[in-house]
């Protein structure tokens, strides 16, 4: 009889980096702070894994879920070297690491969206969901944002609306585009190659 996957019975401890532990005294939690608590988490609390809420570069309009760079670390939290050091310490204590994966949308400050909104014929225009105005000149349909109001935002320079299921600063990615899928798979490989054991998928139903 095969063993069940580790995550089915694991005790997973969520960490919101910003408020967990501040190692450098600047008032913001960081990756070195988390690393300093690994022995306590693993050896005293006895958890099997930690789940890190987003620590990626972000304008922080939605607590880091407006990701501006999927493969970086926000400067206030540290560096990729700090992440690698955290991973090494977790391995020493038998602690697995899960990171948040935010595939539905990016920040409007992400390089992908900056390119996408630069022109209708931009290289990454079809990486996001763009639509012409409806017959009345308004949004193309009546879809609503989770946070209220229309899910469509007018972009004056290119004369189209873009879809945002959440904040206007969180444009939805176009998962029908194979280039988007490939880029997101590259993001997953990036973190797997750094040793993470899995992902918590944000708003997977979207």
DASUL-V878321 format. One line per field, one symbol per residue. ss: DSSP state (H for helix, E for strand, L for the rest). psi: psi as a letter, one per 40 degrees, with the letter a starting at -180 (. if undefined). A space follows every 10 residues. Layout:
ss = ???
psi = ???
//
This chain:
ss = LLLLLHHHLL LEEEELHHHH LLLLLLLLLL HHHHHHLHHH HHHHHLLLEE EELLLLLELL LLLLLLELLL LLLLLLLLLH HHHHHHHHHH HHLLLEEEEE ELLLELLLLL HHHHHHLLLL LLLLHHHELE ELLLLLLLLL LLLELLLLLE LEEEELLLLE EEELLLLLLL LEELLLLHHH HHHHHHHHHH HHHLLLLEEE ELLLLL
psi = hiiiidedei hhhhhhddec hhdefeehii dddddeeddd dddddfidii hhiheihief effeeghehe fihhdeeaid dddddddddd ddefhihhih hgediiieei ddddddedid fidfdeeihi iiiideeaid afiiideiai ehhhhddefi iihhebideg hhigeehddd dddddddddd dddeeieaih hhfde.
//
